[in-house]
Amino acid sequence: MAKAGQSALCEGLSEGSPLEDLRRCAEQGDARAQTNLGRMYANGRGVPEDKAEAVRWYRLGA
């Protein structure tokens, strides 16, 4: 079962870090995860700040 706030695409997550789970969901096409990952890259929270990577994830999540 997906954790609260996660779509069905994110079911069966690992016991890894939340960032790993977020990235996996984003790579599977979860728009919310893609947008959140973009925000993390834009602000340098939990990942190195990378505006180009932020834009890439924002576009995928749109």
N, CA, C and O atoms as a printed pandas DataFrame, in Angstrom:
     atom_number atom_name residue_name chain_id  residue_number  x_coord  y_coord  z_coord
0              1         N          MET        A               1    0.839   -1.176    0.000
1              2        CA          MET        A               1    0.000    0.000    0.000
2              3         C          MET        A               1    0.884    1.238    0.000
3              4         O          MET        A               1    1.920    1.260    0.665
4              5         N          ALA        A               2    0.488    2.266   -0.737
5              6        CA          ALA        A               2    1.257    3.494   -0.816
6              7         C          ALA        A               2    1.164    4.259    0.495
7              8         O          ALA        A               2    0.162    4.196    1.206
8              9         N          LYS        A               3    2.229    4.979    0.794
9             10        CA          LYS        A               3    2.227    5.839    1.971
10            11         C          LYS        A               3    1.264    6.992    1.728
11            12         O          LYS        A               3    0.957    7.312    0.580
12            13         N          ALA        A               4    0.790    7.613    2.792
13            14        CA          ALA        A               4   -0.138    8.736    2.669
14            15         C          ALA        A               4    0.462    9.805    1.766
15            16         O          ALA        A               4    1.632   10.158    1.909
16            17         N          GLY        A               5   -0.332   10.317    0.845
17            18        CA          GLY        A               5    0.108   11.371   -0.054
18            19         C          GLY        A               5    0.819   10.880   -1.297
19            20         O          GLY        A               5    1.240   11.697   -2.116
20            21         N          GLN        A               6    0.968    9.583   -1.468
21            22        CA          GLN        A               6    1.638    9.048   -2.643
22            23         C          GLN        A               6    0.624    8.374   -3.546
23            24         O          GLN        A               6   -0.339    7.766   -3.078
24            25         N          SER        A               7    0.848    8.486   -4.826
25            26        CA          SER        A               7   -0.065    7.868   -5.778
26            27         C          SER        A               7    0.192    6.371   -5.873
27            28         O          SER        A               7    1.160    5.856   -5.314
28            29         N          ALA        A               8   -0.680    5.693   -6.580
29            30        CA          ALA        A               8   -0.540    4.248   -6.774
30            31         C          ALA        A               8    0.750    3.911   -7.510
31            32         O          ALA        A               8    1.268    2.804   -7.363
32            33         N          LEU        A               9    1.280    4.848   -8.301
33            34        CA          LEU        A               9    2.538    4.599   -9.002
34            35         C          LEU        A               9    3.671    4.317   -8.033
35            36         O          LEU        A               9    4.646    3.655   -8.387
36            37         N          CYS        A              10    3.549    4.810   -6.825
37            38        CA          CYS        A              10    4.639    4.704   -5.862
38            39         C          CYS        A              10    4.489    3.523   -4.926
39            40         O          CYS        A              10    5.237    3.423   -3.953
40            41         N          GLU        A              11    3.565    2.638   -5.178
41            42        CA          GLU        A              11    3.410    1.477   -4.310
42            43         C          GLU        A              11    4.650    0.604   -4.383
43            44         O          GLU        A              11    5.351    0.579   -5.395
44            45         N          GLY        A              12    4.905   -0.101   -3.314
45            46        CA          GLY        A              12    6.038   -1.014   -3.275
46            47         C          GLY        A              12    7.366   -0.307   -3.156
47            48         O          GLY        A              12    8.353   -0.737   -3.753
48            49         N          LEU        A              13    7.406    0.770   -2.397
49            50        CA          LEU        A              13    8.641    1.515   -2.232
50            51         C          LEU        A              13    9.641    0.713   -1.416
51            52         O          LEU        A              13    9.288   -0.197   -0.666
52            53         N          SER        A              14   10.886    1.082   -1.589
53            54        CA          SER        A              14   11.958    0.421   -0.858
54            55         C          SER        A              14   11.994    0.925    0.576
55            56         O          SER        A              14   11.239    1.817    0.965
56            57         N          GLU        A              15   12.862    0.348    1.321
57            58        CA          GLU        A              15   13.102    0.832    2.675
58            59         C          GLU        A              15   14.265    1.819    2.651
59            60         O          GLU        A              15   14.877    2.092    3.684
60            61         N          GLY        A              16   14.566    2.351    1.472
61            62        CA          GLY        A              16   15.665    3.298    1.318
62            63         C          GLY        A              16   15.288    4.676    1.830
63            64         O          GLY        A              16   14.285    4.853    2.520
64            65         N          SER        A              17   16.109    5.635    1.478
65            66        CA          SER        A              17   15.885    6.997    1.940
66            67         C          SER        A              17   14.664    7.597    1.256
67            68         O          SER        A              17   14.284    7.160    0.170
68            69         N          PRO        A              18   14.049    8.591    1.878
69            70        CA          PRO        A              18   12.918    9.270    1.242
70            71         C          PRO        A              18   13.291    9.869   -0.116
71            72         O          PRO        A              18   12.471    9.880   -1.033
72            73         N          LEU        A              19   14.524   10.369   -0.247
73            74        CA          LEU        A              19   14.959   10.920   -1.532
74            75         C          LEU        A              19   14.994    9.837   -2.601
75            76         O          LEU        A              19   14.574   10.076   -3.734
76            77         N          GLU        A              20   15.487    8.655   -2.261
77            78        CA          GLU        A              20   15.507    7.546   -3.221
78            79         C          GLU        A              20   14.092    7.180   -3.648
79            80         O          GLU        A              20   13.840    6.934   -4.827
80            81         N          ASP        A              21   13.173    7.146   -2.693
81            82        CA          ASP        A              21   11.784    6.820   -3.011
82            83         C          ASP        A              21   11.157    7.902   -3.886
83            84         O          ASP        A              21   10.437    7.596   -4.836
84            85         N          LEU        A              22   11.430    9.173   -3.565
85            86        CA          LEU        A              22   10.892   10.275   -4.359
86            87         C          LEU        A              22   11.423   10.204   -5.786
87            88         O          LEU        A              22   10.664   10.362   -6.742
88            89         N          ARG        A              23   12.711    9.969   -5.929
89            90        CA          ARG        A              23   13.317    9.873   -7.266
90            91         C          ARG        A              23   12.721    8.704   -8.049
91            92         O          ARG        A              23   12.439    8.833   -9.240
92            93         N          ARG        A              24   12.531    7.571   -7.387
93            94        CA          ARG        A              24   11.941    6.409   -8.059
94            95         C          ARG        A              24   10.537    6.749   -8.559
95            96         O          ARG        A              24   10.187    6.428   -9.694
96            97         N          CYS        A              25    9.742    7.392   -7.721
97            98        CA          CYS        A              25    8.385    7.772   -8.129
98            99         C          CYS        A              25    8.434    8.741   -9.308
99           100         O          CYS        A              25    7.669    8.606  -10.263
100          101         N          ALA        A              26    9.335    9.713   -9.235
101          102        CA          ALA        A              26    9.466   10.691  -10.315
102          103         C          ALA        A              26    9.863   10.000  -11.614
103          104         O          ALA        A              26    9.325   10.317  -12.675
104          105         N          GLU        A              27   10.786    9.072  -11.539
105          106        CA          GLU        A              27   11.228    8.352  -12.735
106          107         C          GLU        A              27   10.134    7.456  -13.300
107          108         O          GLU        A              27   10.156    7.126  -14.486
108          109         N          GLN        A              28    9.175    7.059  -12.461
109          110        CA          GLN        A              28    8.050    6.240  -12.914
110          111         C          GLN        A              28    6.918    7.092  -13.472
111          112         O          GLN        A              28    5.900    6.555  -13.910
112          113         N          GLY        A              29    7.080    8.419  -13.464
113          114        CA          GLY        A              29    6.089    9.289  -14.073
114          115         C          GLY        A              29    5.121    9.950  -13.125
115          116         O          GLY        A              29    4.132   10.525  -13.579
116          117         N          ASP        A              30    5.360    9.896  -11.823
117          118        CA          ASP        A              30    4.473   10.531  -10.852
118          119         C          ASP        A              30    4.696   12.044  -10.894
119          120         O          ASP        A              30    5.760   12.528  -10.508
120          121         N          ALA        A              31    3.687   12.794  -11.366
121          122        CA          ALA        A              31    3.822   14.238  -11.562
122          123         C          ALA        A              31    4.109   14.974  -10.258
123          124         O          ALA        A              31    4.902   15.915  -10.244
124          125         N          ARG        A              32    3.484   14.565   -9.176
125          126        CA          ARG        A              32    3.728   15.236   -7.889
126          127         C          ARG        A              32    5.181   15.033   -7.466
127          128         O          ARG        A              32    5.829   15.973   -7.006
128          129         N          ALA        A              33    5.686   13.834   -7.616
129          130        CA          ALA        A              33    7.075   13.553   -7.256
130          131         C          ALA        A              33    8.031   14.329   -8.162
131          132         O          ALA        A              33    9.051   14.836   -7.695
132          133         N          GLN        A              34    7.712   14.425   -9.443
133          134        CA          GLN        A              34    8.555   15.170  -10.373
134          135         C          GLN        A              34    8.625   16.641   -9.973
135          136         O          GLN        A              34    9.702   17.238   -9.977
136          137         N          THR        A              35    7.487   17.220   -9.631
137          138        CA          THR        A              35    7.450   18.619   -9.216
138          139         C          THR        A              35    8.208   18.820   -7.910
139          140         O          THR        A              35    8.960   19.784   -7.772
140          141         N          ASN        A              36    8.017   17.925   -6.961
141          142        CA          ASN        A              36    8.728   18.037   -5.683
142          143         C          ASN        A              36   10.232   17.896   -5.868
143          144         O          ASN        A              36   11.005   18.604   -5.224
144          145         N          LEU        A              37   10.647   16.997   -6.733
145          146        CA          LEU        A              37   12.071   16.833   -6.997
146          147         C          LEU        A              37   12.626   18.090   -7.670
147          148         O          LEU        A              37   13.734   18.525   -7.358
148          149         N          GLY        A              38   11.864   18.665   -8.580
149          150        CA          GLY        A              38   12.267   19.925   -9.199
150          151         C          GLY        A              38   12.448   21.022   -8.169
151          152         O          GLY        A              38   13.408   21.789   -8.237
152          153         N          ARG        A              39   11.538   21.099   -7.221
153          154        CA          ARG        A              39   11.620   22.105   -6.161
154          155         C          ARG        A              39   12.874   21.882   -5.306
155          156         O          ARG        A              39   13.540   22.835   -4.904
156          157         N          MET        A              40   13.179   20.631   -5.041
157          158        CA          MET        A              40   14.372   20.334   -4.244
158          159         C          MET        A              40   15.634   20.799   -4.963
159          160         O          MET        A              40   16.515   21.400   -4.348
160          161         N          TYR        A              41   15.725   20.525   -6.264
161          162        CA          TYR        A              41   16.891   20.970   -7.029
162          163         C          TYR        A              41   16.932   22.491   -7.150
163          164         O          TYR        A              41   18.013   23.080   -7.112
164          165         N          ALA        A              42   15.793   23.125   -7.294
165          166        CA          ALA        A              42   15.750   24.581   -7.419
166          167         C          ALA        A              42   16.259   25.267   -6.153
167          168         O          ALA        A              42   16.917   26.305   -6.220
168          169         N          ASN        A              43   15.947   24.675   -4.999
169          170        CA          ASN        A              43   16.297   25.285   -3.718
170          171         C          ASN        A              43   17.514   24.663   -3.048
171          172         O          ASN        A              43   17.954   25.142   -2.002
172          173         N          GLY        A              44   18.061   23.611   -3.631
173          174        CA          GLY        A              44   19.214   22.953   -3.038
174          175         C          GLY        A              44   18.908   22.292   -1.705
175          176         O          GLY        A              44   19.741   22.296   -0.799
176          177         N          ARG        A              45   17.713   21.725   -1.585
177          178        CA          ARG        A              45   17.316   21.062   -0.335
178          179         C          ARG        A              45   17.447   19.550   -0.484
179          180         O          ARG        A              45   16.672   18.917   -1.201
180          181         N          GLY        A              46   18.426   18.987    0.193
181          182        CA          GLY        A              46   18.640   17.545    0.146
182          183         C          GLY        A              46   19.442   17.078   -1.055
183          184         O          GLY        A              46   19.868   15.924   -1.116
184          185         N          VAL        A              47   19.646   17.975   -2.008
185          186        CA          VAL        A              47   20.433   17.696   -3.216
186          187         C          VAL        A              47   21.217   18.967   -3.548
187          188         O          VAL        A              47   20.840   20.050   -3.101
188          189         N          PRO        A              48   22.292   18.857   -4.320
189          190        CA          PRO        A              48   22.994   20.074   -4.733
190          191         C          PRO        A              48   22.074   20.948   -5.591
191          192         O          PRO        A              48   21.332   20.437   -6.430
192          193         N          GLU        A              49   22.127   22.253   -5.381
193          194        CA          GLU        A              49   21.312   23.162   -6.191
194          195         C          GLU        A              49   21.716   23.033   -7.655
195          196         O          GLU        A              49   22.898   23.095   -7.993
196          197         N          ASP        A              50   20.720   22.853   -8.516
197          198        CA          ASP        A              50   20.963   22.657   -9.943
198          199         C          ASP        A              50   19.729   23.140  -10.690
199          200         O          ASP        A              50   18.740   22.417  -10.813
200          201         N          LYS        A              51   19.800   24.370  -11.186
201          202        CA          LYS        A              51   18.633   24.984  -11.836
202          203         C          LYS        A              51   18.216   24.227  -13.094
203          204         O          LYS        A              51   17.022   24.086  -13.357
204          205         N          ALA        A              52   19.179   23.741  -13.873
205          206        CA          ALA        A              52   18.839   23.004  -15.093
206          207         C          ALA        A              52   18.097   21.714  -14.755
207          208         O          ALA        A              52   17.129   21.355  -15.425
208          209         N          GLU        A              53   18.552   21.022  -13.721
209          210        CA          GLU        A              53   17.885   19.787  -13.298
210          211         C          GLU        A              53   16.498   20.108  -12.742
211          212         O          GLU        A              53   15.555   19.342  -12.941
212          213         N          ALA        A              54   16.376   21.233  -12.051
213          214        CA          ALA        A              54   15.072   21.659  -11.531
214          215         C          ALA        A              54   14.090   21.878  -12.675
215          216         O          ALA        A              54   12.951   21.413  -12.619
216          217         N          VAL        A              55   14.524   22.580  -13.700
217          218        CA          VAL        A              55   13.654   22.846  -14.852
218          219         C          VAL        A              55   13.248   21.540  -15.523
219          220         O          VAL        A              55   12.095   21.378  -15.920
220          221         N          ARG        A              56   14.178   20.621  -15.649
221          222        CA          ARG        A              56   13.869   19.329  -16.276
222          223         C          ARG        A              56   12.751   18.615  -15.516
223          224         O          ARG        A              56   11.804   18.119  -16.126
224          225         N          TRP        A              57   12.857   18.561  -14.189
225          226        CA          TRP        A              57   11.833   17.874  -13.398
226          227         C          TRP        A              57   10.517   18.638  -13.400
227          228         O          TRP        A              57    9.446   18.033  -13.440
228          229         N          TYR        A              58   10.593   19.976  -13.358
229          230        CA          TYR        A              58    9.357   20.770  -13.426
230          231         C          TYR        A              58    8.616   20.499  -14.735
231          232         O          TYR        A              58    7.395   20.345  -14.738
232          233         N          ARG        A              59    9.345   20.443  -15.832
233          234        CA          ARG        A              59    8.703   20.188  -17.135
234          235         C          ARG        A              59    8.058   18.812  -17.178
235          236         O          ARG        A              59    6.950   18.656  -17.691
236          237         N          LEU        A              60    8.742   17.825  -16.645
237          238        CA          LEU        A              60    8.171   16.478  -16.627
238          239         C          LEU        A              60    6.916   16.420  -15.765
239          240         O          LEU        A              60    5.989   15.668  -16.064
240          241         N          GLY        A              61    6.885   17.206  -14.704
241          242        CA          GLY        A              61    5.750   17.188  -13.792
242          243         C          GLY        A              61    4.574   18.033  -14.232
243          244         O          GLY        A              61    3.504   17.975  -13.626
244          245         N          ALA        A              62    4.761   18.813  -15.275
245          246        CA          ALA        A              62    3.685   19.715  -15.730
246          247         C          ALA        A              62    2.557   18.961  -16.410
247          248         O          ALA        A              62    1.581   19.572  -16.847
